[in-house]
Amino acid sequence: MAQIEITLPNDKQAQFERLTEEEFLNEERAIEGLLSAGLEAYRDVADRTEPEVERNLFTADAEDEYGRRGEL
């Protein structure tokens, strides 16, 4: 099994820890579940051919929070 090391901002680490405690048995299963869900969601978006699917998963959060063109 591959091993990966990442660095998370403190707020993301806290969110991950809370989610792990609430939803998963341990950190390893949390990472596996979240990564699998993220990859599947990305594949689903990438497989769509409709023109309205222009946002990618990495910009969607920023667009939702700040607006499509950075409006507040």
Residue pairs with C-beta under 8 A, 6 or more apart in sequence:
8 16
16 27
16 30
19 30
19 34
20 26
20 27
20 30
23 30
23 33
24 30
24 33
38 57
41 57
42 57
45 53
45 56
45 57
55 63
66 72
